[in-house]
């Protein structure tokens, strides 16, 4: 680096198995750039043994976290989750106060990220946000995503439609970029395991039809998650010829009851079902090359999986309003609707449609665009924020 050029300190906060999979290629691209010093902060589910202690994935990618900030939950009730958020804000304020990055990168709409963004705002640390402008009316994440966007100054939207929404929310057009979805870039560029290696790693064979299932509580639903998930399990039983690979839900309120049901379902069906707390990014991408269809209500099913050319069944209200490929099969929460959607997903017609339908989140230069803007933007123009009237 030339003398006199200031190093830019960028911090990335990651809290889940899912967001690190999306942030990892950005972190790797930033690490190779001159003039950038990178810090990674690991928190929440990364440090949760029941979710697989996925901080190991950050280390496996060659990053030793600059800080480990655990979240303290008395339970997974809504009240205790809100209390944990408040305590996490205080912990993140201390952590960011020590790190003092020039720019903070966060992704998505998790409740703990609202605490992170709030702490950074009070410390006058400018925030860059990935995936703003999206809509998911079935979850409180929707409110949180918009709140994080308003605390952020630099935005990487995943489609042009989402970019326009952020501008309509008052964000400066020059600071809002249509970058595409990092997870889609991963599907097209990141390595995968051979089927035999994946089977050995999991102790699970991908012979015959296999369904990959991920189901999270829809936090705006008035019906208990156990009732909704019970309907999904009953629908799966109607396809007893299919093997099932199930991953645990995020630690949203009332997620514990879903984990208990998964454990019991695996016990009942024996070798036909494998439940894992976390596949991790590499095994998840690899599994998508081996499964027949993806079932559930995760954002990955709507955003990323279509680029793997696999049929997707999106259940219920959790992703309601989110832009989706025309190949995604949407259905209600009842047993009959889920059963019919799975039946459709198992057809050759659905498989062909999944292979040939474009993904609206796909863009070739996603990682280079995001890393480039983070490394080169004029930080002095990010704070204080100015509202853009339209």
N, C-alpha and C positions, 0 to 999 in steps of 0.2 A: 504494500500500500504506500502511496506517495505521502511524504511528510506533510503534516498540516491538515490532512483529510480526516475528519472525525468519524470514528466507528459508530455505526448505528446499532443500538441495543434493542433487539426485538424479543419480546416474551410471548410464548404460546402457552395457553392454559388448556389442558386436556383432562376430561373427567370420566370418559367412558371408553370401552372397547371400540365403539363405533366411531366416535369423533377422532380418535387417534389414527384409525385407518384412513380417514380423510385428510388429516393434517400432516401425517408422516411424509408424504412426497413433497409437500410445501416446505417442511422443516429441512428435508434433505437438500432441496434446491437452495434454500437460504444459506445453509451451512457451507455450500461450495462457493458462495459469492464473496468477493473481497469487500471489505468495509462493513460487514455485518457480524455482530456478536449475538448469538442466539441463546436464550434460556427457555427451558421447558419446565412447566409446573404441572405436576400430576396430583389429581385430587379425586374425591368421591369414589366411584366404583373401581377405579384403578387400584385402590387401597383396601378393597372389600374382599375378604377371603371367600365369602359365599358367592361372589361374582367372578372368581378366578384370579384375583390379584393381578390384573392385567397391566400393572406398571411394568411387568416383565417384558411386555411387547415394546414399550418405549425403549427399554434397555437393549432388547434384541436388535432394534434398529440403530443402535450405536449412540443413543442419547442418554446421558446420566442426568436425571431431573435435578434442576437447581433447587427445587423445594418439593416436599411431599406434604400436602395439606389435607388431612383426613377430615371427613364430615362426621359429626356425632349425632346419631339418631337414637332416641329413646324407643321409637317404634316407626312403622311406616304409615301411621295415621296422617291425615291432612294437617292437624295441629302440630304434631311433632316434626313433620317435614318443614312447615313454616318456621318453627323455632330453630331447626337445624340451618335453614337458610340465613337467619339472622346471625347465628354464631359463625357461620361460614363467611359472611361479609366481614366480620371483625377479624377473623383469621387471615383472610385474603388481603385486607387492608395492611396488616402487619407484614405479610409476605411481599406484597408489591411495594410497600414502603421501604423494605430492605433492598429489593432488586432494582427499583427505580428504572424500569425500561423506558426507552424513548417512544415505543409503540407497543401496544398489546393486541394480539390476535386471538379472537374467540370465534366459535362456530355454533350456529344453530339456536336452540330454543329451550335448553334444559334449565330447570329452576336454579341450579347452583351457578350457572353462568350469569344469571341476573345479579346474583350476589357479587360475582367477580367484576362484572361491568360497573356495578354501583360503587364498589370500592375504588376502582380505577378512576371513575369520574370525580370522586372527592379528592383524589390525589393529582388531578389534572394530567393524567396519562391518556393520550389519545388512543381510541379504540378502533380497530379494524374488525369488521364483522362479515362472516360468510353465511349466506343463505337467508338474508333478510328479504322482505317483500313476499314471502310465501304465505299460504293460508292452510291451516289445519283446524277447522272449526270444532272438531270433536275432542280437543284437548286444551287444557289451560296453557300448554306450550305456545298456542297461537298468541295469547296476550303477552307472554314473556318474550317471544321473538320480536314483536313490534316494539316492546319497551327497550330491549337491547339495541334495536336499530336506532332509536331516538337518543340513546346514550353514545352511539358510535358516530365517527366522523368519516370513515373510509369504508366503502361497501363493495362486496363482491357478490352480486346476485347470480342466480343459477340459470335464469332465462331472461330474455328481453322484457317479457311481461312483468316479471318480478322487479326488474330495474325500474320500469315505469311506475310501479306502485311505490317504490321508495322515494322517487322524485315527487310523486303526489303527496307523500307524507312530509314533504318539506326538506328533503335532503338535497344537497348541492349536486346538480347533474355531473359536474366535473369530477366529483368524488365517488360516483356510483358506476360500477363497471359490470357488464354482462360477461361473466367469466366461465359459465358452465359449472357443472357439479364436479367437485374433486373425486367423488366416489365413482362417477362414470369414467373419468380419466383413468382411475385405477383399474377398472374393468378392462380397459383397452390396452393398458401399458404395463401394469404391475405383474410380477411373476406368479405362477400357480404351481401347485404340487401335482405330480403324476397321481393318477387314481390309486395305484397300488400303495404309494407312500401315504396318501390320505387315509386309506382304509386301515393301514397299519397304525397310523397315529391315533385314530379314533377307536380302533377295535370294532369297526362297523363296516359291513359290506354294502356296496351300492349296486348290487345285483337286482334286477327287476325294477319295478316302479318305486321311487323314493320321493317323499314329500319333505321339504324343509320348512319348518314351522317356527315362526316367531310372533308372539302375541303380547302386547303391552296393555295395561289398563288405559281405557279412554277416559281421561280425567274430567271431562265435562259430561259424561254419561250419568244418568240418574239411576241406572240399573247396576247392581254390584258386578265387579269384574268376574267373580266366580260363576255367576249365571251366564255371562257372555262366553267365557272360556269353556264352560261345561257344554254349551251348544256346539262349539268347535270340536271338542273331543268326541261328542256323539256323532257328528258328521264324519269325522275321521274313521270312526268304527264302521261306518257304512262302506268304507273302502279298505276292507281288511286285507286285500291283496297288496296294498301299498305298505312299504316300510316307512317309518317316520323318524326324522331327525329334528329334535326340538331344542331350541336355545332358550335360556332364561330371559325373563323380561328385565327391563331397566328397573332401578329401585324407585319407581314412582309410588305414590300412595296406594296402598292395598295390593302391592305386587307380591307380597309374601304368600297370599292365598293361592295365587296362580302357581307359584313354585311348588307348593304342597300338592296341588292337583297334578302337576307334571310328574312329580316323584311317584305318586300313586298310579298314574297312567302307565308309566314305564314298568312298574312292578306287575301290573295286570297283563300287559302285552308282551313282556319278556324281551326276547332278542329282536322282536320286530320294531322296537322303539329304543332310541338312544337319546337321553337328555344330557345336555352339557351346559354348564354355566355360561361359557363363552367359547365360540369357535376361534376367535381371533381373526384378524383381517386376512391372513394368508389362507387359513383353512376355510374361511367363509367363501372367498373368491374361488377356491379350488372346488368346494362342494357344489357351487353353482354350475360347474362343468359336468357334474355327475348326477344331479337330481332331475326328476321329471317335472316338478313344479314347486313354486314357493307359495306358501299359504300364511296369512296373518294380517297384521295391520301396522307393520313397521314402515318408516319412511324409506328404508332401503328397498323394499319391495316395489315402491312406486318410482323412486328416483334412479336407482342403480341397476337393479336386476334386469330391466328391459334391455340394457346394453349387453347382457350375457345371453340374450336370446332365449330366455326361459319363461314359460307361462307363469303369470302371477295372479293370485286371488287376493284382492284387497277387501277385508271384512269390516263392515260397520262404519261408524262415524269418525273414527280417530283421524283419518287422513282426508276427511271431507273438505273439499275446496282446493286441494293441492293439484297443481298441474300434473297430468299423467299421460303416458303413452296410450294410444288407442288400443294397444294390445293388452292392457291391464284389465282384468275381469273384476268388476266391482259387485259386491253383494251385501245383503242385509246380515243381521246378527243371528237370525233364527236358524235352526237346524236344517230346514228344507232349503233355504236360500244358499247356505254354505255348501250343503251336499250337491246341489245343482251346479254351483260354480266350480267345485272340485271336479265334478264329472266333465264339465266343459273343458277345464284346464288339461285334462288327461287325453283329450282328443288330438288327432293328427292335425286337424284344422287349427287348433289353438297353438300347437307347437310351431306350425308354419307361420302363423301370424306373428308370434313372438320373435321369430328369426328375421322377419323382413320389415317390421314396422319401425320407423325412426323413433329415436328417443329425444324428446324436446330438451333434455338437459345436457346433451352431448356437444362438446366443443373441443377442438384438438389442442388448443394452447392454454388450457385451464391453469396448469401449475406454473408455467412460465409467466403468464400474465399476472397471477396473484403475487408470486414471489418478486417479480419485477417492480410492481407498484409498491409493495411493502418496502423494498430496498431503496427505491429511488424517489418516492413522492416527497413533496415539500411539506415537512411536518409542521412548519410554522403556519401553514394555511388551514390546518385541521382544527385548531383551538384558538380562540373560542368559536363555537359553532355558529353559523348563520342560517336562518330559516329561508328556504327558497319558496317564494310565492309563485303560484301558477295562475 
